[in-house]
Amino acid sequence: MKNYKKILAETILSSGVELELDEIEAMIEAPKDETMGDYAFPCFRLAKVLRKAPQIIAEELAKNLIENSIFDKVENVGGYVNVHIPRADFISGVIDKFAEEGEKFFESNEGNGKKVIVEFSSPNIAKPFHIGHIRSTVIGNSINNLYKTMGYDVVRINHLGDYGTQFGKMICAYRKWGNEEDVKAEPIKTLLKYYTKFHEEAEKNPELEDEAREIFVKLENGEKEEVALWQWFRDESLKEFSRVYNMLGIEFDSYAGESFYSDKMDAVLDELNAKNLLEESKGAMIVDLEKYDMTPALVKKSDGSTLYITRDIAAAIYRKNTYDFYKNIYVVASQQNLHFQQWFKIIELMGYDWAKDCYHVPFGLVSLKEGTMSTRKGRVVFLEDVLNGAVEKTKTIIEEKGVSTEDIDEVSKKVGIGAVVFNELANNRIKDYVFDWDKVLNFDGETGPYVQYTYARGCSLMRKAGEKICENIKANPLEYIDCSLISDDESFAVVKLIYNMNNVIKDATDKHEPSVLTRYIVDIAQAFNRFYNKKRVVVEDEKQTASNIAIVYLATCAIKKGLSILGIEAPERM
């Protein structure tokens, strides 16, 4: 199909504008007011070079463009050259291209041959999988899907928090106050009680902290009893985590957590020492980063135990050697900004030029109305409870409205969980927010259920039109439709949004910002609903119906693809 933006840029270039073609194309905008045209070229940048007023430059360019019959209308508007493209021709091109490419219409081969690692979710073993984890989990999953859509080979890593001093505390607490039966019955909730009790008792008896540290050192040294308890806690935790991942439809290629790198840290310390990066400080080992405006990085404690930063360095080196990644992405809360800045700098100082290929994708924090969540104090909201609550509320709404559906439980699951995920991805990821049940489960307005219902409405229209028309549209649409019948404002608006969707997917990928796509899917749903409300889709005239259904088919495919990238299912009936 014709690339009108490129044609416009080439035509402007041929008018004698002293800019590169790419520069001109980058300057071309889409007017906010669609009545002003489909593309606009601002002439203000040229004023100094040509020593003319922008309005005069725009008028001269407009005259040249008017001679190009490919454009329907060209105007000089306040220093802008505004261009209207031929609607029927544009719509025909999009529909024909989509019929040829199908879902690949929204995809790219940009990432062919390039491997991207996305580390996300990464809950702590033996601790609650709470609402705070949903951010890393669903943001990371959508970033993974965005990169896949752009053609990259993505490795999904769940870097489990299965190592560290907290396990000394957990083992200590279990030995003092725990029993096997309770842990087997409710692993995470029981271990949380033990962990909470440890901190309560440690405030009264600080010696417990020393005891826990000693236990962790034994764990690091591979003592049989400590390792056996740690492995048990890990196995039980993964069973519970898997239930939540199954509900969200999320899978991982690797669960290699912190413990996986325990035998690789000595080599890292040796390398740091050999490269003269280690310094002793009060019996501990640090890397001094003060000249880079960062605090010193502690890589080994005075008791010989290692830290997160040591393990992250070991993990990054392992991943480069194993996967030879193009990008190594960490979806971790903004609280850890300094941590990532420190160890990225250490990797660079070690002489690894791929340090520049490591990216921290931060996100804002979740708090409760009652205050910040605290595992130590036992003040958490379990993610599984949130998802189950959303499913139950959805089922109640469906029953109250008397909606006819073949499988109410399945639809409730897709819509309820979709509502929670969509809520997480609708706003800029860096923003903090307060978790509010009423807001999360509000199905009105620009929400996941609204977009899902729009998709279901489109599917219903296609069923009503009949299988024959739908199959013709999918196979060879231009034989059965008349694009002049769908050149109205509402139809054209839907097609323009769909045509631009792969650019939005690329933008969301480059920015690691799923909300860019989330908001765009809402735009498509709203445009489709304006189209639906403006005209009768299924009418007596078969050509008009087929032409209308071509718009419906494009919109439903775009919405389904967008929701899929976000990790949300699209039910065909609601």
N, C-alpha and C positions, 0 to 999 in steps of 0.2 A: 504494500500500500504506500501511498505518497506520504512523505515526511514533510508536512507543511511548514514546520518550524525551520527545518533545514533549507527548504526552498526559499523561505522568506529571508533567511540569513544570506544565502547565495545571491539572491536578487539585490539585497542591500549592498553586498560586497561589489557586485558588478556595477553599482552606481558610483563607484569611485571613493567609497569610504575607506580611509586608511587604517583599517584594523584587520586582524586575522579573523578567519572564518569562525574559529572556535570562540573568540572573544565576542563576536557579534551574536552568535547563538546563545552564549551565556547571558547576554544583556537582554534578550527577548523575554518578556514577561507575559503572564496571563492576567488581564484586567480583572479586578475584584468584581466590578459590575459587568456581567456578561453581555449586557446590551451594548457595551462599548467595543465589543469585538472579541475575537478568540486569542489574538496575540497583539502585543504592543511593544514597539521599539522606542526607548527613550533617547532623545537626541541631546540631552544636556551635556554629556561627556564630550561631544563633538564640538561644542560651542567655542571652546578656547582654541582648538586646533584650526577650525575653519573660520574663526573670527566672525561668526554669524550668530544671531539669536536662535535658540533651539526651535522656536516656532517656524522660522524661515527654513531651517534645515529640514524639519519635519514636512513642511509643505513641498519642498523640492523632491524629497524621497518619495512622498505620497504620489506625486505625479508620475515618477518612474514606475512605481509599483502598480498603478492603475493600468498601465499598458500591459502588465502581465495578466492575461485572462484567467489564470488559474485561481485568482482570488475573487470572491464575490463583491467585496466592498473594501475600499481603503480610505481612511480619513486622517486628517491632521487635527489632533485634539490636544491643545495646550503643550506643544513640544513633544508629543508622542505621535508615532505613526501607528494607528490602530487598523488591524486587518481582520476581516471576516472571511472565513474559509467556506467553500461550498459544502453545505451540510449533507446532502444526499450522497455525494461522492465520498466524503469522509466516513459516513456511517457504513456505506457499502464496503469500503476498504477494511474497516475494523471487523465487520461481521465475516468477511471472506477470510481474513487473516486468522481469526479465531477458529473458524471451521477447519482450517488447514492445520493449525498448531494445537488446538485443544488447550489443556492445562498449561502446556509449555509457553503459551502466550504470556503468562505472568512470570515465567522463569528466565534465567540467564545462564550463560556458560562462562561468565566472568571468572569463576573460581576453579575451572577445570584444571586438574593436576596440582591443586594447592590444598594442603591439609590445615584445618583449623581445629584447635582444641578449645572446648568451652567447659570450664569447671563451674558447676553450679549446684545449688541445694546444700550439700555438705553439712548435714546435721551432726550433732555430737552424739556418739554412742552413749546409751544409758541415761539420756536426757530427753525431755519431751520434744516431739516434733510439733512445735507450736506455730501459732499464726505468724510469728516473725519470720519463720522459714519460708513462708509462701512467696515472699518477695524474690529471694534468690532462685527459688525453684521455678516459678512460672516466668520470670524475666529471663532466666538462663535458658529455659526450654524454648521460649520464643526466639531468642537470639540464635540458638542452635538451628531452629527451623528457617529463620531468615537466611542464614549462611547456606543452608542446604538448597534453598530456593534459588540462590545466586550461583549454584553449581559447585560449591566447595565440598570437599570431603571432610565431614565433621566428626570429631571424636568427643563423645559426651562423658565427662569424668565427674563422678561423685566422690570428692576428696573428703571422706568421712573423718570426723573428729574422733578418732579411735586411739588417741595417744595423748599423753600429757599428765600433769600432776593431778588433774581431777580424778584420774583413775585410782590414784593412791587414796584419795578421799573416799571414793565410792567403795573400794575394797575394805578400807578401814571401817566405814559405816556399816557395811554388810556384816562384817565379822562381829561387830559390837551389838547391833540391834536387828539384824536381818534373819530371814529364814528362807529356805529354798521354795517351800510351797507358795508363799506369797509372791515371790518373784515370778514363778511359773504361771500363776493365775493372772497377774497384771504386771508384766515386766516393767514398763516405763513408769507408770504411775507409782509403783512400789519403790523403784530405784530413786525416783524423784523425792519421795518421802525420806528415804535414807539420806540423800544428798542434802536436803533441807535441814534435817536433824543434825547432820554433821556440823553445818555452819552455825546452827543455834548453840550447840554444845561447845564448839571451838571458841565462841565469844566468851564463854565462862571458863574454858580450859584450853588456853593457847597451845599447850603441849600436843594437842591432837594434830595441829598443823605439821609439827615436826615428825610425828608418827606417820602421817600420810605421805610426807616427802620421802621417808625411809622406805615405805612400801613401794612407791613409784620407782625408786632407784633399783629395788629388787626386780620389779617388772622389766625395767630396761636391761637388767643383767640376765633376764631369761629364767628367773626362779620359777620352778614348776608350778607351785600352788598359785602364785600371783598370775601367771600366764593363763592357767586354767580358768580362774575366775574372770579375768579380762575377756577371754574368748567366749565364755558363756554369756556375759553381758552383751558382747558384740552380736552374737548370733540371735539372741532374743530381741534385741533392738531392731535388727534388720528385718525380722518378721513383721514387726509393727510398721516400720517405714514402708515396706513393700505394699502394705494395704493402701496407704495414702498415694503412693506412686501409681498404683493400679487405678485408683479412682480418678486420678488426673491424666491417665493415659501417657505417663512419662516413663521412658526407659533410659538406661545408661549403658555405655560400652565398657566402663571400668568403675569398680568400687574401691580402687586402690587409695586407701586413706593414709593418714599420717604414719601409721604403724608400718606400712609397706616400705617406708624409707628409713626405718630404724637402723638397718645394716649398711646404709649408704652415707651416713652422716660423718663417720670417721674420715672417709675419703674427702669430703667437703672441707672439714676442719684442717686436714693435712694440706689440701690445695690452698686454702686461705693463708695458712702459715707459710707455705713455700713461696707464695706471692707477696709476702711481707704485709699482709692486710690485717693480721691478728695482733692485738695488744692485750696485755694483762691489766686487769683493773679489779683490785680487791679480791684477788683469787679467781675472778671470772675472766672470760675471754670476750673481747669486744672488737668491733670494727669502727674506727673513729670516722664519723661522717660530718664533723662540725664544719669543715671547709665547704661542705655542700649545703650548709644551713639546715642540717638535720642533727638530731641528738645521736649519740653513739648507739650502735646496734649491738645488743647483747646476744651472742650466738652460743655461749656455753656458760652455765651457772657455775658457781664456786663448788657445788657438790658434784659436778661432773655431768649433770643432766642437760639435755638440749632443749631448744625452744622452737616455737612455730617458725621463726625465721630460718633456722638451720634446716628444718624439714622442707620448707618452701624452696630454698636454694637447691637442695638435693633433688626435689621433685621436678623443678624446672630443667635441671641438667639431664635427668633421666628422660623426661618427655622429649627434649630436643634430640637426644641420642636414639630414642625409640621411634618417634614419629616424624622427626625432621619437620616440625610445624612451620607453617607460613605465618600463623598468628597463634598466640597462647593467651587465652582470655579468661579472666577471673571475675566472676559475678559475685561480688562480696560487698557487704554494707560499707557505707562511707566512713564509719567509725574506724575502719582499717586503712584509711588513706596513707597515714605516715608509715605504717608497716610495709605497704607495697612500695612506697617511694624508697624506703631504706633498702629492701632486698633487691629491687630492680637496679639500684645504684651499685650494690655490691656485685651483682652479676656483671654489670658493665665494667667495674674495676677489676674483676677477675679476667677480663679480656675477651668476654663473649660478645661478639657484635650483634648476636640475636637478642640481646637484652631489649633492643628497640622494638622487637616483635611481641613483647609481653605487654598486655593491656589489663589494667584494673578497671572494671566497669562498676562503679559504685551506685548505691541506691539509698534512698532515705529510710528512716527507721519507722517501725510501727510501735505505737504505745497504746495503752488501754485508757479508758476514761478515768480509771482509778490511779493511773500513773504508769511509769515505765515498767515493762515486764521484767521479772527477776526469777531466774531458775532457782537461785539460792534461797529465795523466800517462798518459792512455790507458787508465785503469782503468774500464771500463764493461761493462755487459751489454746487448747489442743486443736491443731489443724484438722484432724479427722472429725472432731466435734463440729467445727465450722462447716465442713463439707456436707456432713450428714444433716446438719440443721438446714442448710440451703436446699437440699433435696426434699426434706420433709415439708418445708414451707412451700416449695414449688408444687408439690403434690396437693397440698391443701388448696392453693389458689386454683389449680386445674379443676379440682372437685367442686369448689364453690362456684366457679364460672360455668360448670357443666360442659366443659370442652370435650368433644368426642375424640378419643385417641385409641389406637389399637393396643398400646402398651404404656399405661400411665406411669409405671415404675421406671421404664427405660427413658421416657421423655422427661420425667422429673429429674432423673440423674443428669441427663445432658444439659437441661436448662439450668438447674440449680447450681451445678458445679461450674457451668459456663458463666453464670452470673458472678460468681466469686472471682474467677480468673479474669474476666473482662474488667471488673472493678479494679483489680490490681494493675492492669495494663493500660487503663484509660488515661491516667495522668502521668506526667513526666516522672521518670523513675527516681530522680534525685530528691523529690519532695518527701518530707516526713508526713505521716498522717496518723490520726487517731482511729483505731479500729472501733467501728460502731456497727453492731448487728443490724440495726434498722436501715442504715445506709447501704451496707453491703448487700442486703437482701431486698432492697427496693427495686422492683421490676419496672418502674415507670421511667420515662425520659430516655436519655441516650445511654442505654444499658445493653448488656449482652442479650437478655431475653428479647429486647426490641429488635435487635439485628437478626436473631434467630427466627423470630416470628416473621420478619420480612422475607427471609429465605423460604420459610414454610409457605407463606402466601404465594410466592413465585412458583413453587412446586405445585401448589393447588391450581394455579392458573394453567400451568402446562398440562396437568391431568384433565382439566376441563376442556382444553383445546383439542385434546385427543392425541393418541400415540402417533397417528400418521403424520400430522402436521409437525409434531416435535421431532420425529425421525428425519423428516425432510429438511428441517431447519439445521439439524446437527450434521447432516451428510453434505448437502449442497444448497445452502440457503438462498443464494442469489438467483436460483432458478424459480423460487417460489415466493419471493418477497418483492416489494416495490419500495425502495428506500425513500422515495418522495413522500410516501404515506407516513413515514416516521421521522420527518425532518422538523417537527414541531419543537418548541423550546424544551419541553420536559423530556422527550426521547433523546434529543441531542445532548442534554445535560448528563444523562445517564451514560451515554456512549463515550463522551469526553472523559468522564471520571474513570471509566474502565480502561480506556486507551492509556491513561497516564499512570495506571496502578503499578506497573513494573518499575517506573521511576520512583514511586513512593516506597516500594519495597527496597530498592537500592538505597534510598535516603535513610530509611529506618535501619538498614544493615550497617551502613557507614557510620551512623551516629550511635549504634548500639541502643536504639531508642524505640522499643515496640509501640509506644503510645502514638508515634507518627502514623503507623499503620492502623492502629485501633481507631483513631479519630477519622481516618480516611474511610474505613468500612462504614462508620456511622454516616458519613457524607453520602456514600453510595446508597445506603439503605434509605436515607431521607429523600434523595433524588428519585429513587425507584418509587417510593410511596407517593411522591408528587405526581409522577407519571401515572401511577395506578389510580389515583383519585381524580385525575384530569380526564381520563378517557376510559371507555369500555374496552377491555382487552379482547375478549372473545365476542365476536359479532357475526352476523350472517355472512358478510363478505369474507370468503376464505382467504383472499390475498391480503386483506387488511388484518385479519386475525393472525396469519402467518408472519406478517411484518411486525405486528405488536409482540408476538411470542418471541421473535428474534431478540428484541430488547429484554424481555423477561429472562430468556435463556442466558444472555450475557451477564445480566445482573446477578442471577442466582449462582452462576459459576464463580463470579468474582467474590461474592460474599462468602461462599463456601470455602474458596481458596484462602481468603483472608483470615477467616475464623480458624481454619486448619493450621495456618502459620502461627497463630496465637495459642494454639493448643486447645481449641474449643470445637466441639462437635456441632453439626448443623442438622437437627431433625427435620425430616421432610413433612411431618404433620405435627401441628401444635393446636 
